[in-house]
């Protein structure tokens, strides 16, 4: 192998690297941010696509988030790659438990449900095993779907604004740098032209 270490890492080194990476825990977030702002599309398209991915991640329909994000991004004129990145950012195994708890609680409050009256007598493993959606709808899916609306709207507005202005600023700085480089090259080329 070309880039293999001479001395393989020990178990303690592997555990330390898994818990606290050598490059820092924020490196993946910085990479993710750079990946979003470097997309080649308008700031609106990138922000709309990324926001579409964030919005659908609040819904309880895990298996179809990416498809829903693509459809929503297409409808609002968003970038599909940004929509996929939005789904990955908001909807992942680390965030799903929090999303489910938040949306269920908000939905329960909005619907005015008492937690005890709907939670008694529900055997979730049996319902999921049979996939009986009619019995899952009232106690679980309906509150989660209704409870997803307020946080989705709030996070969508915030994410769209941050992404739009971040991408717009990055693209303006990039254009200015490219223009400066082009001017420098033209100046050097003009200086190196032999006089007749």
Secondary structure by P-SEA (a helix, b strand, c coil): ccccccccccaaaaaaaaaccccccaaaaaaaaaaaaaccccaaaaaaaaaaaaaaccccccccaaaaaaaaaaaacccaaaaaaaaaaccccccaaaaaaaaaaaaaaaacccccccccccaaaaaaaaccccccccccaaaaaaaacaaaaaaaaaaaaaaaaaaaaaaaaaaaaaaaaaaaaaaaaaaacccc
